[in-house]
């Protein structure tokens, strides 16, 4: 629970940073979702006794990202380009690659058309 609270605090700080340094612009729900995914993957707040922590957290982050993308796309009258192959690539990247916050934000935005 402590790690989750830390994650939410970090996202709130980023929201404030964005507002101050980008002339009042908002962070936006896609960017917030990407940040949440980044911190879940980075800090591994979820675990279970017989599971690999980074796999569980990568799956949770991926599931969350897909649902936010679908919601955001539907709200804008658009679609998402998210195949099983893309899901596998994201899962692998979340587990083994060192993705930056900005990279996840850019990837999330690029999946909506």
Secondary structure as GFF3:
##gff-version 3
##sequence-region A 1 113
A	DSSP	alpha_helix	2	21	.	.	.	ID=ss1
A	DSSP	alpha_helix	29	43	.	.	.	ID=ss2
A	DSSP	alpha_helix	53	76	.	.	.	ID=ss3
A	DSSP	alpha_helix	84	96	.	.	.	ID=ss4
A	DSSP	alpha_helix	101	110	.	.	.	ID=ss5
###
